[in-house]
């Protein structure tokens, strides 16, 4: 009897890319439908202009004029809060396509493809078969996933951070350190990633001779601080810009909750956004407690430091958007929907039915220029 051939290896890359490209096509279709009259406010707004709002516009300003801002406009004290990775990428891509906004969209498209492949591989490296595409789907259906489409820095950060984490899990520390340094060029979140990698290294008891690599992800933060010190005499310009531009001052968490709660219970266009902020904080705190219970120490540090900083700000700001960077959340959703009793198979469908409409709503709101996170 001829033995049967071994099963073909599971190609998580194709699944992840299919989901990523399909979801991007879906956003384009949604935007075109809105522009065709389905949403009257956007009937006359050109396609690219629908994505030129908020941080996307500020990142373009930095790429075009530097951290001093547009000399023809009022100086923006909040610009140093944005790390240079995305503006530098915009400056590289824009000459190839001729438009700043299109350059941002293409950067996020390419970076997101890298990120979802790494997320799928990480999910299946740590869990059973079938968790990869579920983790990617959970990310893409997150209510704030519009920020993975526009020219924001989230997709570019994940394109460095997720492969860095996967490399660290595999014990490839030179690669992990180099990729984490790239993430540190994009967002301050790279600092939390660097600290989490330190915890990951020592809890996994890797050879001490490799510990020197752990310093590499901290280098971009030092260089960026030194740049602004040379420019303005302020080592913490990025932190002070957060305070000047968005009022991110440290307060007790109950003060921040009270301020946000009062805004959420009010009227106006921002009330719904603040309700989403509270929901995001609940998810964040719950995730931190779960990681602590599971003794996932490095992930606890990575997510916990972010959640702690966000809930101790003067008011909740961009917490649901920051959750796009909490890949342990999407890994847990994927694993729970695969392992355990059969009824758990439906968890990913329930998640999609709840999160999907919110994702569509926030995408439409962003295209209209509304603040969504």
N, C-alpha and C positions, 0 to 999 in steps of 0.2 A: 504494500500500500504506500503510495507516494505521500510523504508528509506535506501538510498544507504550508503555504508560504506564511512567513510572519506578517502580522498586520503592519500596514504602512504607518510611519511615524506621524504623530498628530501635529499638524502645521498650524500653530497658533497665530503665526504671522499673517497668513491669508485671512483667517477669521477676523483678526483685529483690524486689518486694513480695509476689509470689506465693510465692516461696521463703521469705521471712521469715514470712508469716502461716501458711503450711503447717507450717513447723518449730515455730512457737509452739503451733499446734493439736496437733502431735505431742507436745510436752512436756506439755500439759494432759491428753491421753489417757493418756500414760504415768503421770502423777501419779494420775489417777482409777483407772486399773487397779491401781496399787500400793495405793491406799486401799481398793479393793474386795476385797482379800485376796490379790492376787498377791504382795505383800510383806507378810508377817504383822506386821512391826514398825510398819507405817503404817496398819493397818486401822482404828484408832480415832483417828488424828490428823487434825484438820480440814484442809481444803485449804490455807488461808492459813498455818496454823502450819507446814506443811512447808517454807515459804520464809522463815521467820523465824529465821534462824541467822546466826551469825558477823558479818561486816561489815554485813549487812542490818540486824541488830539494833542494832549500834553507830551506824549512820547515823540510825536512827530515834531513838535516845537523844539524839543531838546535835540533831536537828530538834525534839524535844519539850522538851528541858531546856537546850540550849546545851552549850558545851564544858566546863562544870563537871560535867556528867553528872547523873544522877538523884540528888537530894539524899537520897533514902531508901536509896541503895545506896552501896557502897564506891567512892570516886573512882577513875576510870579514867584513868591517866596517858597512855594511848595515843590518846585522842580527838583531840587537835590534829593528829594525823597525817592526818586526813581533811579535805580541803579543803571549803569551804562550799557548793559548787555543788549537790551532791545533797541535803544537808539542807535547803537553801532551796527546792529543787524539791519536796521532800516536804511542807514547810510550806504550799506553795501548793496542792498537789493534795489533800492529806488532807481539808480541809474539804469538798471536793466529793464525796468517796466515803465518808468516815466511818471509814476504817481505814488505819492507817499502812502495813501490809504490802501491802495492795491498791494503795495509792498508789504504792509502790515498783515493783510489777509493771507498773502502767500507764505510769509514767514510762519504764521500760526498754522497754516495748512500742512506745511512740511514738518514743522516741529511736532505738531499733534500726531502725525503719522508715526514718528519715532517714539513718542510717548506711549501711545496705545499698544504698540508692539511690545515695548518693554514691560508695560503693565500686564499684558496677557502672559508673557513669559514668566514674570515674577509670580503671578497667581498660580500657574501650573508648576512652577518650581517648588512652591510651598504647599500646594494643595492638590487635590485629585484632578483627573482629566475633566474638562468641562468648565473649570472655574475661570479660565482665561477670557473667553468671550463674554461671560457673565460680568466679570469685573469691568471690562471695557464698556459694556452696555450700561452698567450702573453709573460709570463716569459720564457717559454721553447723555444720559437722561437726567443727570443732576439738574435741579432747577436753574442753576447759573451757568450751564455749559455754553451759553452764548459767548462767554468770555474766552472760550477756546477757539472760537471762529474769528472774532475781531482781532485787530492789531494790538492786543494787550500782551502782557508778559507771561501769563500763566502757562500757555502751551510751550513757550520756549524754555521756561524754568523746568517743566516736567520732562522735556526732551533731554535735559541733562540729569535731573535728579533721579528719575526712575531707572535709567540705565546704571547710574552710580550706585543706587541701592541694590540692584540686582547683582552688580559686580562685587559689592561688599558681601552679599549673601554667599557668593561663590568663592569668597576668599581672594579675589583679585584686587588687592588694595592699591597698587599703582594706578590701575584704570579707574577704580572707584574714586580715588582722590582727585585725579585729573578732571573727571566728569563733575564731581561735586564742586570743584573750583569754578567750572563753567556755570553751574547753577548759582554760585555766589556772586557771579558777575551780573546776574539778571535781577535778583530780588534779595532783600534782607532775609528772607526765609532760608537762604543758603546758610546763614549762621546757625539756624536751628538744625539744619541737615548736617552741618559739620559736627555739631555737638552730639547729635544722635549717632553719627558714625563712630565717634570716640567710644560711646557706650556700647555700640555693636561690636567693636573691635575687642574690648576687654571682657565683655560677657561671653564672647565666643572663644576667648583664650587663644587668640592668634599669636604667632611668634613675635616676641617683643622687638626683634630686629626690624619688623615692618612698621613699627609705631610711628616712625618719623613721617610717614606718608600722611598721617592724620593732621599735620600742620598745614598741608597744602591748601585745603579749602578755606582756611582763614586768611590767606594771602590777599585775595581780591578785596575783602573788606578793609584790610589795612591800607592797600594802595588807593582805594576809593576815598577813604578818610584823609589820607595824605594829600590827595589831589585837591580836595576842598579846603584843606588847611592852607595849602599853597595859594589857593584862589581867594579865600575869605578869612583865613586865620581861625577857622572853626573845625576842629577834629570831628565833631559830631553834627556836621551840617545836615546829614541825611535824617537824623533824629529830630533836630530842631525844625527842619522843613515839614516833617509830619505834624508838629505842633502848630506851626504857622499856617500851613495850608489846609489842614483838616481838624485842627483842635484835638489831636491825639495826645492828651496829657494823662499821666497815670493817676488814677483815683482808686478808692476802695471798690471792689466789685459790686457791692450793694448800691453804691452811688451811681455807678454806670447803669445798672439794671433799672433803677428808679427813673433816671433821665430817659432812657430808651423806652421804658414802659409808658411814661407820660406822652411821649411823642407818638407811640404806636396807637394809643387810645384816642388821639386827636383826629382832626379832619385834614383833608388836603392830599396831594399826590404822594407825599412822603410817608404817610401813615402806613400804607401797605408795605412799603420797603422796610420800615422799622419792625413791623410784625414778622417779616421774613428774617430780620436780624435776630429777633428773640428766638425764633424757631431754630436758626442756625446755631445759636449759642447752646440751646438745649441739646442738639445733636452733638456739638463739640464736647460738651461736658460729659455726656453719656459715653461718647467714644473714649475719652480719656479714662473714665472709670472702668470701662470694659478692658482696655489695654492694660490697666493696672491689675485688674483681676486675673487676666490671662498671663500676666508676667512677661508681657512683650516690652521689655525695658527700653530698648532703643526707640521703638515706635512710640512708646509712652512719652519719651523725652521730646521727640520730633513734634508730635501733635500737641502734647501738653504745654510746651513753651508757647506755641502759637495761640492756643486757646486762652492761656493765662494772660498773654499780652492783649488779646482782643477784648476779653471781658473786663479788663482793668483799665481800658481806655475811658475817656470822659463820657463816651456813649458808644453803643455798638455800631460799628461801621465796617461793611464789607466782610462780615463773618461768613455768610453763605458762599460768597465768591472765594474766600480763602479755603473753604472746604474742598474746592477742586484740587487742592494740593495735598489733601489728607488721603493718600492712597490706601492706608490701612482700612479706612471706612469701606472702600469699594472691594477690597480683598475679603473683608468679613462678610459683606452682603453676598458676594459670589460663593464663598465657601459654605455659608449657611444654607444657600439655595441648592447645594449639591449634596452635602452630607446629611446624615440623620434620617429621620422618618420620611416616607414618600411625600407626605403633605408639604414638606419644605420645598419641593420642586416648584411650587406655585408662588414662592416668595418673590422671585424676580419679576413675575407677571404683576403681582400686586404693587411692587415698587414702581414698575413702569407705568401702571395706570394712575398712580398718585403723582409721581414726579414728572411724567411726560407733559401733562397739560400745563403745569407750572413752568416748565422749560419753554414751551411755546409762548405762553403769556409773557414771560420775561424777554424772550427774543423779540417779540412784536413791540414791547415797551421800549427796549433799547433802540430799535430802529426809529422810533418816534422821538428819540432824544430824552426820554424819561430816565431818571436815576433808578437803577434796579440793583445796585450793590457795588 
